[in-house]
Amino acid sequence: MNQTIREMAQCLLMATGVTVVAHIAPDGDTLGASCALALALERLHKPVVRYCADRVPARLAFLPGADAFTANLDAAMKSDWVVAVDCAAPDRMGAGRALMEAGKRVMVLDHHGSNRGFGDLCYVSGASSASEPAFDLLDALGVELDAQMADCLYTGMVTDTGRFGFPGVTGDTLRRAAQTLEAGAHYVQICRSQFQRRSLAATRLLGAAISSLELHFEGKMALMSVTPEIMAGCGGSIEDMEGIVNYASEIIGVEIGAMIYPASGRWKVSLRAAETARVDGVAGLLGGGGHAKAAGGRAHGTLEEAKRQVLDAVQEAKALS
C-alpha cells in the first residue's frame, strides 16, 4: 500500500474532527468517494462534516450520507483535518478553499494528472477514479466495507470510468469493483439510475442539443450547444446536461465531441475524446481541466464567440490527429 495513504490513515485515526470536501459541480466520483470516507470515519466514531459548495445533484441523492452535505463553513472550521476529495487544484474546493486559507491541515486524495500538489499531505493516484485510492484509504483505516460504503465506491468508479470503458481502467480497478459487489453494492440500481434514466427536461434538452450539432475540422469534431432560452423552454437545469456531450463523441468518424451550455452567467464547455485525440489540453486553454478523454472548461461572450473560443483551443492544443 502507498506510504502516503498510510500516513493519511494515521492522521485521520488521530484526528478529533474531519471535514470531507467534495469538489464544486459534484459528480459521482467526488461524492461517492467522499461519502464512503465519511461513513468509514463515522464508524470509527470521528466527528465528520461533509462539505460541498454546490448542492448534490438529484441523480446522486441516493448515496448514503449525501443529504448531510452542507455549504456552511462554520462547522467545518472546527475540524482539525480537511480531506479534499477528487480536487485537482484548490479552486475546485470552491468556497471551501477558505479552510486552507484559515490554516486548517489539508490532505488531498485525487487522481488527476493535472494536480500539481497542494495541502499538507497529497496523494495523486494514477487510478481511473478518486474512489480507487479512497478504497485503499478505507483499508488502511482498518474499516471493513459494508453495503453503504460499497454503493458509494462503486458509484464513483462506474461513473468516472464510463462504465469501466475509459482508458485508465486496470485489473486493480475491476478487482476493487468486484469487492464492492461482494460487500453488497446495489450495482444494477446504481447503473440504471446513472445511465439508463433521465428526466423529461433532460430528454428535451438532448433533442435540442442534437438538433444544434455542427461538424468541424473535416468531420473530426462535433459541436453541440444549448442557449439559456432553450434550457428554460425545456424546463431544464445544468444537472440535466449530464452525459449529453457523449452523443457528439460517439458519432463515427468524430474524434472530439464538445457541448456548450449556460452555467452561472457564462458558458460551460464539456469535452470528450475518441480514437487518438485528447482533450485535457483543450480544457486547460479554456481555464479548466480533466482527463485525456473527458474534460471541461469555460467560454465567454455570445454563443458564437464561445464556439470560436472552443474551436481555437482545439487548434492551439493540436488535439486532433
N, C-alpha and C positions, 0 to 999 in steps of 0.2 A: 504493500500500500504506500502511496506517495507520502513523503515525510511531512509536507505542508498540511496535508489532510489530517495527519496525526496531531500536528501542532494545533490546528484549528479545533479538533475534538477536545484536546486538553484544556484549551482556553474556555471553550463552551462548558465543559464539565465544572470548571471553577467559577464560572460567571454567576453573578447574583441576579441578573436580568438580561434578556436578549431581545433586540428588535430585529426582525427579519424584514428586509426591504425588497419588494418586487419592483421591477422597472416600470416606467411610465408606458402608457398604452399596453397594459399587461397582456401577455399571451399564455398559452397553455404551459409552456416550459417554465417561465419565471414563477407563475402561480403554483404549478404542480410541485416544483422543487421547494418553493417557499413554504407551502402548506405541509409538505412531508417533513421538512426540517422542524417547523413549529410544533407539529404533533409529536415528533420524537423528543424535543426538548420538554414539552409538557409531560410526557411520560416520565421524564427524569425530574419532574417537579420544579422546573425552571419557570419563572415568570416570563411570558413571551408577549411581545407586541408585534402584530402583523401590520406593516405599513405599506401603503401604495398611494402615490399622489393622485392617481386616476382610479375611477371605480372599476370594479370587477365586471367584465362583460357577462351578459346574461347566459351565454352558452357555457360559461365556466363556473357558474354559480353553484353547481352541484358539488364542487370539490370540498371535501371536509375541511371546515375552518375558513372557507372563502368569505363567509358572511362576517367574519371578525376583522377584516381589513379596515383600516382607518387612514384618513389623511390628516389626522390631528397629531401634531408632533409633540405635544405636551407629555403624553405618556411615554413616547419613545425616548425622550430626553432622560428618562430615569434609568434606562438600561446602561450597563457598563460595557456591553459589546453590541455592535451592529453588524449584521451579515447582509451584504449586498449580493443578491442572487441574480445571475444572468445579466449583470450590468457591465458592459464593455468599457464604460467611462463614467466618471462621477455624475455627469449631467443626465445619465439615464436614471438616476435616482430621483430626478425631479426636485421638488421642494425638500425631499429627504436629504439632499446634499447638505442641508443646514446641520445635520447631525455630525458630519465630518468637520464642518466649519466651527462647530461648538467644541471640538476636541474629543469627541467620542472615539473609542477604539473601533476600527473597522476591519472586517475581513471580507474578502471578495471571493465568491465562488462562481466561476464563469467558464465559458468555452469558446469565446470569440477570438479569432486570430488578431483582430484589431485592438485588443486590450493591451495597453502599454504598461499596465500595472499601477495600482493605487491602493491606498489603505495600509494598514499595519501588517496584515497577512493577506497574500493574494495567491490564489491558485487558479490558473487558466489551463483547463484541460484541453486536450486535443479531441475530446469526445464530441459526438454528434448533437448533444444537448447538455444543458446545465443539470438536468435531472440525473445524468450518469455520475458526475462527481458528488452530487447530493446523495445518491445511493451509497457511495463509498463513505461519505461522511457519517451517515447513519450507522453504517457498520463499525466505523471507528469509535462512535459513541457507545457502542455496545447495545444498541436498540434493535430488537428483532422486528422485522416488518410485520405489520398487521394489514388487514384488508383496506383500511382507510389510507394508510401511507402508500400502499401498493397502488391504489386508484390514482393518487396524486402523481407518483413517479411514472406510472405507465402513461398517464395523460401527457406529461411533459415530454417523454420520449417519443410517443407516437405522433404528436402534433409537430414537434420540431424536426422530425425526420421525414415528414410527408408519408406517414405510414411505413416507415423503415425503407424508404425508396431514395433518399438523398445520399450524395457522397458523404463519407464520414462514418456511415454505419459499419460497425465491425462485428466480429463474433462476440466480443465482450458486450456490445450493445444488446444483441439478441439474448445473450445469457442473462443479463440483468433484467431484460423484459420478461424472460421466462420465469425468473424468480418472483417478479411481481404477480404473475399469473398464479404461480404456486401459492403465493400468500393470500390470494383471493381477489385480485383486481377484477373488476367487472368490465372486461375488455370489450365485450360485444356492445354493451350500453354506451361505453365511452366512445367507441368508434362511430356508432350510429349518431350520437349527439354532435360529434365534431365534424363528421364528413358526409353524413347522409341525411341531414335535416337542415332546413333553412326557413326563415320566416317569409311571409308573403312579401314584405317590403324588400327583403334581400333578393327574392326571386325576381321582382320587378326591376330592381337595380341591375341584376345580372343581365336581363334582357336589354336594358338601356345601354349598358356598357358594351355588350356585344354589337349592338347597332352602331356604336361610335367607332368601331375598330378601324384602324388605319395601318397600312403596311409601309415600312420604310427600309432603306438600305437593301434594295432589291429583294424585298420579301423576307429578310433575315430578322427584322424586328416588327413586332405587333404592338401597337399603342392603343389603349382604350382610355376613355375619360368619362367622368360624370360631373356635371355642374351642380352648384348649390341648389339651383331651381329644380333640376331633375331629382336630386336627393330628397328635397322637400316634397315634390309632387308624388314620389313613390312612398312617402311616409317613412323613409329610412334614416339611418344614422351611420356613423363611422363603423360601428360594430358590424353592420350589415355588409360591409365591403370585404370582410374577411374571405380570402380564398378566390375572389373573382379574378385576380390577376393570373391565376393558373390557366384560365381558359385562353389567354393570349399566348402563353408559352407552350401550350400543348398543340398548337397548330403545326402540322407537318411542314418542315422547311424553316420554321421560325426558331431562331437561336436565343432571342431576348424578348420577353414579354414585359410590358410596363402598364401600370394603371395609375391614372392621375385623378384624385378626388379631393374635395374640400375638407379641411380639418383645422379648426382653431384659427380661422381667418387667413389661412394660407392654403397651399396645395400640398398634399401628401403624395409621395410617389412610391409605389410598391414595384419591386423588380424581381423577375425570375429568369433564370438562365437554363438553357437546354444545350445538348450537344457539347461543343468545346468552349462555348462562351462562358464568361463570368461577369458578375455584376457588382461585386464588392467595391471595385474601383470606381464604378459609375456612382454608386451610392455615396462614396467618400467625397466626390466632387460636388454632390448635391447636399452636403452637410449632414450626411447620415452614415450608415454603416451596415454591417451584417456579414453574411457569408458569401462564398463564391457563387452559389446557385440561388440564394434568396437574400435579398437586402432591401433597404428602403432609404429614402431621403426626402428632401423638401424642394419646393419650387415657389416662385413668387410672381406677382403681376397678374395679367389676364391669362385665361386658359391658353391662348395661342402662345403667349410668352413663356408659359410654363412648359408647353410642349417643346418649344425651341430649346429651352434650358436642358431638358432631358435628352433630346437628340444631340445637342452639342456635347453633353457629358459622355454620351456613348462614344462619340467620335474621339474626344480628347483622351478617354481611357483606353481607346483601341480595344474595346470589349468584344468586337466581332472579328471572326477569323477572315 
